[in-house]
């Protein structure tokens, strides 16, 4: 899914996402959990202020962003089993 991302350049000169705009919503990036680089792509694993997890891919030569993974925090919490009683 193509998306629009507002980004900033960090101290090392790397473009990092700070706001994701997709499907009529805007989500601020609360934290960058991980990032890695491919041949022409840079990937970012981020948590939005909405608590959801996003993996974003930046096609560096074309300067286009894509959402490659979305994980809803509410769905993940519902799947976590409750601790066994003692």
DALINSUL-V606220 format. One record per pair of residues at least 24 apart in sequence whose C-alpha atoms are under 7 Angstrom apart, sorted by sequence separation. I is the first residue (numbers start at 1). J is the second residue. If there is no record, write none. Layout:
BEGIN
i={I & I}
j={J & J}
END
This chain:
BEGIN
i={5 & 4 & 3 & 2 & 3 & 2 & 3 & 1 & 2 & 1}
j={65 & 65 & 65 & 65 & 66 & 66 & 67 & 66 & 67 & 67}
END
